[in-house]
Amino acid sequence: MDADTATDAVLLKLDRNIFHHGGLGVIRSLGRLGIRVHAMREDRFTPAGVSRYARRTMSPMPARAHPDDVLDLLDRLADGLPGPAVLVTTDDAGAIFLAEHGDKLRPRYLFPDPPADLPRRAAGKATLAEICRAAGVPHPATVVPVDAAEATAFADSCGYPVVAKVNLPWAADRTVGVQSTTIVRGRDELLGLVERARRATGDGPDTGLLLQEYLAPAPTGTRQDWFFHGYFDTASRCLFGHTGIKERSFPVNAGLTTYGRWVPNDRLRAEAVALLSGLGYQGVVDLDYRWDPRDDSYRLLDFNPRLGAQFRLFQDTAGIDAVRALHLDLTGRGFTPGDAVPGRALVVENFDPLAALGYRREGTLSTRSWLASLRAADEAAWFARDDLAPFFLSGARTLWQAAKNRLSR
């Protein structure tokens, strides 16, 4: 792989989440090629910050920082770099910031240039529904209820359970006190959720929630939850793109991927590429889909205009993954992708045990099959033989956080 090791990479991270393994994936993927990676971290004991491949660390901006503060911070960082660096975003807030304010950074950084309004519209739960309607892409029935009456009316029409998502600025789910995606199984639970969200929004124009119809699980053994990761160049051509399945997630059937597998799906890939190219998209992207057996459609659930946390699942036979494709293309290094590696699997060690417990309660996963899947994993979010410190520190902090949560009850 003809990587430009003279061009550094900077990881832009605005979400204060010490357990975001996607950032560590970037550090390792580029660092192993000899590319200097400058990463942000929340504190001295952030797992990704202790990676042997992180050349320099700095405190991140808070998630709601003023754009001028972020620009100033990145300008100061650029002062110490040998030349323009590739800027990589791992959260929606960073992708939106670059699309809307990044022009001032162009002389000092290299990064994609999608339509300025597209990342915000794609990342927004309500505006994504509008994008899907305009593009003719299947999407779950969706409403942003203005009050409890509208919320319960929607749920009554769809039938319980329904899916509730926080429709507030980033990290607001922590303010509301609910997970970003919650399966609501009854009227009383929905009313309680609406009330908590309403308190967080104050005088907002709606409840702060978005409700969607719940797409019931398909018969056991049917692959239903899919994702697409790719990279699109300045002409919105897909230079790298693959599909995979969520075998396990946390929370169960509604959360982040804790065990994913590379499964080629030509139909879904074609649908994803057509949507993104039609929108004029540029850069790395992560799309989440759920197959709906009612009409044999793939319904788009989430459009993440940045690198997906499990992107390291998709490393092809040429050693290309999404972030390497980004760096190679932006530095003018042409590349030829290798072949797919069907069956390649990735596990997120600190969340997968929790997911496994949920699936075991459902009766869809045994302890023996779970342990067998761990042994079969090709890639781990935290463990790497050549970079052990993040694994041990993530384990220690996971135990510490669990102890704090238990003591605070």
N, C-alpha and C positions, 0 to 999 in steps of 0.2 A: 504494500500500500504506500503510495507516494505522498505521504502527509507533509505539510509545510510546518515543520517543527519550529521555525523562526517566528511564527504567528501565534501569540499566546491566546488563551481563552479566558473569559471572565464569566463566572456564573452569577447571574442576576437573580436574587431570591428575596422576595418581599414578604412572604408568608412566614411567620415565626413558628415553624414546626420542626423540632429537632429530629423527628422520626421520618422526615421526607427522604426516602431512599433514592429517589430519582437524581437528586443532586450528587450523591455519592457515586451513582452510576456514571454521571458525566465526568467527574473527577478521575475515576479509574479508567474509563474508556479512552479519553484523550491522553491522560497521563501515561498510559502504557505505550502510547506511540511516541513518547518523548516530548509531547506538547505541554508547556507550562500552564497549569490551571490555577487561577486565582479565585478563591471561593469565599463566600460570606458565611458567617456562623452566628448563632444566637449567643453563645457564651463559650468559655474556655473548654467546656466538656461536651460540646456538640459532637456526636459520633463522626459525621462526615468531615469535620474540621481536623481530625487527627489522622486522616488518611496520609500515607506516605507520598501520595501523588498530588496533594494540595500544597502548592508552592508558597502560598501567602493567604492569610485569613484576615477578615475584617468584620466589624459588626454590621449586621444588616439594617436596612431602613425598616421602621415599623410599617405594617401593612397599609396604614392610612397616611403615610408621609406625604407632604406636599411635593408635587413634581419638581419644584426648584431645588428641594433638598436632595432628591435622588440624582438630579442632573449634576449638582455640585459634588456629590460623593463620587460619582463615576468620572467626573473631570479630574478630581484629585487622584483617583486611582490611575487614570490614564497617564498622568504626569510621570509615574514611575515605570511605565511599560516601554519596551524598545520600539514599539510602533503600533499601528492599529491592531486591535485585538478582536477576535470573534466573540460576540456577546450572546450568551445562551440563557434563555429563560426557562424556569421550571414551574412557574405558577401563572395563573391567569392575570393577576395584577401586574406582573412584570411584562407580559405580552401586550396588555392594553396600554401600559405606560409607554412602551417603545413605539407602538403604532401611532399614538396620539402626540407624543412629545419627543420622539427619537431623532427627528431631523437635526436637532442641535448637537447630536452626538456623532453624526455621520463622518465627520473628518477623522474621528479618533477610534471609531468602532465599526466592525462589520456585522450586519444583521439583516434579516429579510425585510421586505418592504410591502406588506399586504395592504389592501385598502384600509385607510386610517380608521374607519368605523367598524370594520369587520370583526376584529378580535373582541371588542366589547359586546357586539350584537351576538356573536357566537357563544360567548361565555355566559351571557345572561340567560336565565332559565326561560323567561317569558319571550324574549326576542328570538331565541332559538326556535321556538314554535312558529314564529312568523317566518323565519328563514325556511323552515321545512315546508310550510304551506305554499310559499312563493315558488319553491323549487320542485314541488310535487314529491317530496320525500316523506315516507310514512313516519308518523310521530304519535305518541300517545295523546289521547284527548287531554287538554290542559286548560286550566283557568287560574287567574290571579284573583282570588276572592277579595272583595272590598270589606266584607264583614263576616261574622259567624254564620249568618243566615245564608249567604251565598255559598260559603264553604260547605255547609251541611246539605244544601240543595244539590250541589255538584256531586257530593259523595253518595247521596241517595239515588241520583240518576245513574251513576256508574256502578254502584254497589260496593260494599266494603269487601276487602280492604282497599284503601287508596294510598297513593304515594304522596308524601308531603316533602317539599324541598324549601330550604330557606331562600327567600327572594330578596336578600339584603346584600350590602357590600361585603367584600371578602372578610372572613374570620368572624362575621356577625353571628354564625351559628353558635359560637362560644358565648356571645352576648345573650342570645336567645335562650341558651341552655338546652338546645336540642341538636341532634346530629344533622348534618347538611342534607341527608336523605333518610326519611323515616317511613316505615310502613305502618299506617294507622288502621287499626282493626275494628274500631267502633266509634259511635257518635260521641260518647263522653271523652274518649281519648282525643278526638279531633277538636272538640271544644276547648279542652285544656291546652292543647298545642296552639290554637288560635290566640288564646288569652296570653300565653307567654310571649308569642311573637308580637302581639299588639303592644304589650308593655315595652318591648324593645324598639318598636318603631315610633312610639309617642304619637305625634299628630300626623303620621304618614298617611298617604292616600289609600292604603290598603292594609291587609293584615300582616304583610311581611312574609307571607307564604305563597308558594305556588303548589297547586294540587294537580296530580295526574292520575289517570286511570291506572289501575294495577294490572299488569300483564301477567296473568297466572302462569306458574311454571308448567312447562311441557311435561309429557310423560317421562318417567325415570329413564335415564340413558340418552335422552335427546339433548343435543348441544343447543343451548338457547342464548346465553350471554356471550357476545362477541365484541372484539375491539379491532380497530385498524390504526396502525402507526405508520406514518410516512413522512417524506420530505419532498417539498415542491419548490422548483427553482423560480427565477424571475419571470419566466414565461408560463408559470403555473403548470409546469409539466411534472409528473410524478417521477422523480429519479430513484426513489426507494419507497417501497410500501408493502406491508404484509398484514395478514389477519391472524387472529388467535382467539382462543376461548378462555373465559373465566371458569375454571373448574371449581374454585372456591373464592368467596369474598367475605369481607367483614364490614358491616353487619351482613348476615347471611342473605344472599340474593338481592342486596341493595347497596353494597358498599364497595370499597377499594378491592382490587385484585390481590388476593393473598397467595393464590396458586394459579398460574396461567400456563397455557400450552400453545405452541405454534401449530396452527391448523390452517392450511391453505383453503381459501374459499373464493374462487374466481368470481362468482356472482357478486358477493359482497364487496370485494375489492373494486370491481368495476363500478358499482354504485357509489362507493366512497370517492373514487377518483373523479367520476363525472360531476359529483356535487362540488368538490373542492376546486377543480379546474374551472367549472362554471362560475364560481364565486370570485375567481381571480386570486385564490389563496396562494401565499408564499410562506415557506418555512416549514418547521416541524409541526406535527399535528397528532392528536390522539382523539379518536372517535369511539364512543361506546354505543353498542346496538343490542337490542333484544329481539330474537326471532319470535314472531307471533304466529302460532299454529292456526289461528282462526282464518287467516288469509294468506299464509305463507309469505309474510313480508318481514323485512328487517327494519325495525323502528329505531330511529336515531334518538338516543336518550341524552347523551352529552357530547358537546363539541368543545374540546379543550385546545385552544389555539397556541399550544406550546408542547414541550416534550412530555410524553407520558411517563409516569413513574416507573413502569415496568418495561421501558424501551429496550433494556439489555436482553430481554427475551429474544429479540429479533436481531441476532448477529448471524450473517450469512456465511457461506463457505469462503468468501473473499475477506472476511473480517469486517465487513461494513455493517454499521448500525445507524440509527437515525442521526445521532449527534456527529458521528464521523462523516456521514454524508453531508451534513450541514457545513462542517469545517472544510471539507475537501472542496465543496462547490464555491463557498464564499471566498476561498483563497485561490480560486482559479485552477484548482487541480482536477482535471477530469478523472472520472472513475467509472469502472464497469462493475455493477453489482454482481455478487456471486449467486449461487443457487440457494433456494430456500432450504431450511433444515426442519422439515416437519417432525413434530413430536418433541422438539426442544422445550424444556419446561423451566420455569422460574418460581421460586418460593420466597415469600417475605416472612422471615423467621419469627419476628416479634408479634405478628398479627395472625399467622396461620393457625397456631394452636387454638386461639379463641374462635376462629372460623370453624375449625374442625369440631369443636365442642357443639357448636350450633347445628352443624350438619349431622352430627351423631345423634343429637336429640330428635332431629327430624327422621332419623332412621335411614338416611341416605349415605352414610359413611361409617365404616367400622374402624376400630383402632388399627387393625392389621393393614387395611388398605391405605389408611392415612400414612402409617410408617413406611409402607412400600413406596408411596408417592414421594416422600421426602428423600428416600434413597435414590429415586430416579431423577430428581431435579438436576438440571445441568448448570443452573445459575442461581445464586442466592442474592438477596438484596443486600445483606450485610457481611456474610462470610466470604472471604477470599484468601486463599493460601498465601498470596503474595502481599496481603494488606490486612493483617489480623486486628489491628487496634480498633477500627470502627465496630467490628463485631462484638468484641468484649465490652466496649463502652456502651453500645446500644443495649446489650443485655443488662448491664448494671443499671442503666437509667430506666429501663423498662421495669425492673424489679423495684427500684426506688419510687417510681411513679405509682406502681400498684400498691406499695406500702403506704404512700401518702394518701391515696384515695381511700384505702381501708380505714386509716386512722381518722380521716375527716368525717366519716359516717356517724 
